[in-house]
Amino acid sequence: MFDVAVFGSLFLTLFVIMDPPGITPIFLALTAGRPAKMQRRMALQAVAVAFGVIAVFGLLGQQILDYLHVSVPALMIAGGLLLLLIALDLLTGKTDEPTQTKDVNVALVPLGMPLLAGPGAIVSVILAVQHADSVGSQISVWSAIIAMHIVLWLTMRYSLLIIRVIKDGGVVLVTRLAGMMLSAIAVQQIINGVTQVVQNA
């Protein structure tokens, strides 16, 4: 029933795309200054949002894109632009949001989407679900998705210990580093989307 090859292939693909080690400095930068309890809750919220988005697209992804007349390259470019705006805020230190929405927004956007549940992960899941032509394959695909999100949660949950070591000065450094990394990811995502548009034209 359980297909180890399908599980391993999708898990590794999602690991590379979602990049738990790479998300750590961004998570630390976006949650800096919050109480530890709030940071742990935000880690769980972000993973829950990412899983929800990916699950919906896994089940209905192609139909949603077709209904909205949205292409995968357009999705990539839009996600890249959103990430670029957030990266610029991190680089300039303008990370504050209104108090009443700050904690929720950071967990949902950009952590939940498009950082974790980005176009790359969404497209990979859509294709994996479409190619899973047996019950065993479907179980393997969804097991890989669940396992990946557990890894993401554990990575963010225990990365909070780093903040206790690096203190406020380290957090500022991590914030700038995260902004630089995020801007590079965003630009690459936009380039990939534009390249696909040109190739499909």
N, C-alpha and C positions, 0 to 999 in steps of 0.2 A: 504493500500500500504506500508506504512512505518512500519517496524518491530522494535519496541523499544527494545525488548529483544536482538535481533541480534546486534543492535547499541550499547547497553550498554555493552554487553559481549565483543565485539571486542575493544571498546574504553577503557574499564578497563584493558584488556589484554595488549594493546599497551601502556597504561599509566604506567603499572608496568614494562614492558620491556624497554621502551624508557626513563622512569624515568626523567621527566622534573626537579624536584628538585635536583636530583643527577647530572644532566648534567650542572647545574649552575656553580659550582666551576671549572669544566673543561673548560667551555666556557670562564669564566673570566680569567683563567690562560692562555689560548691560544690566547686571544685577548688583553691581557694586553699591555699597551704602545702604542696602536693605537689611533688615534683620535676618538672621540665619534661617528662622522658620519660614519667612516670606520667600527667601531664595530657594529653599527646598520645594516649596509649593509651586514656585514659578517653573522649576525644572520639570515637575510632574505635569503642570499645565501645558508647557511647551511640547512635551512628548505626546500628551493626550491629543492636542490639536493636530500635531503632525500625523499621528496615527489615524485620526478621524478623517483628515483630508486625503491621505493616501488610500484609506479603505474605500472611501466614496469613489475616488478615481479608479481604484482597482476594480470595483464592481460596475461603475457606470461611466468610466473615463471617456471612452471613445464616443459614446452617445452624447455626453455633455459637450465635448469639443465640437462634434458635428452639429449639434443643435444651435450652439452659439456661433457657428462658423468661425471658430478660432483654430488656427494652426499651431502645431507644436513650436515652430520657430517664434511665432508671435508670443506664445506663453513664455518662452525663454527670454526674449527681449524685455517683456514687461517685468518679469522677475528680476532681471539684471538691473533695470532702472530703479526699481524699488530698493534693491540692495545697495546701489550706488548712493542713493539719497541718505540711507542710514549710515553708510560708511563715512560720508562727508561730515555727518553730525558727530560721529565718534572721533574723527581726526581733528575737528575744531573744538571739541569739548562741549558741543551743544546737545547734550543727551537728555536734558530735563524735559519732562512733559507735565501737563496738568496733574496735580496730586491725585485727583479722584480717578484718573484713568491710567496713570503711569504704570502701575504694577500689572494691570490686565493687558495693556497694549504691548508691553515688552515681551510678555509670555506668548501672546498671540502673533504679533508682528514685531520684529522679524524672526524671533526664535522658532515659533511653531511653523510659520510660513512667511517667507520662502526659504529660510535657511535650512531647516530640516526637511520639510515637505516642499522641496523645490522642483522645478521643471524636470531636472534629470531623474530624480527619484520617482516622480509621478509617471514619466514616460516608461521607465524601466519596469515599474509595477504593472502598468497597462499592458505592455508587451508580454510580460511573464504570465499574467492571468490569461491572456488570449491564447498563448501557446500551451497552456496546461490543459491537455485534452483528456485527462482521467481524474478520478477522485483522488488518487494518490498524489498526483502532480499538484492538484489544487491545495491539498493539505500541506504539501511541502512548501508551496509558494507562500501561503498565509503563515505558516510556521516561521519561515525566514523573515517575513515582515514583522511579526511579533517579536522574534528574537532580536532583531536589529533595534527595535524601539526600546527593549529592555536594556540593551547595551548603551544606547544613548542616554537613557535616564540614569543608569549607574555612573556613567562618565561625568555627567553634569552634577549629579548629586554629591559625588565624592571629590569633585574638583573644587568645591567650596572650601575644603581644608587648605587649599593653596592661599586663599585670601588671608588666612590667619598668619601665614608665614611672610607674605610679601608686603603687608601693611598698605597704607594709603599711597605712598610713593610708588610702590610696585603696581598698584591698581591703575594709576595714571599711565604708567608705561605700557601696561597690558592693554589699556583702552586705545592708545595710539597704535600699538601693534595690531590690535584687532581691526581697527579702521583701515589700516594699510592692507591687511590680508583680505578684508571684505571688499575693498574697492577693486583689488586685483581679480577676485572671484567674480564680481559684478561685471567688470569690463570683459572678462573672458566669456562670460555667459552671453553678453550682448553680441560680441564678435561671432560666437557660435551660431546664435540665432540669425544674425544678418547673413552669415555665410550660407546657411541652409536656405534662406529666402532667395538669395542669388542663384544658388544651385537649382532650386525648384522652378525658377522663373523661365 
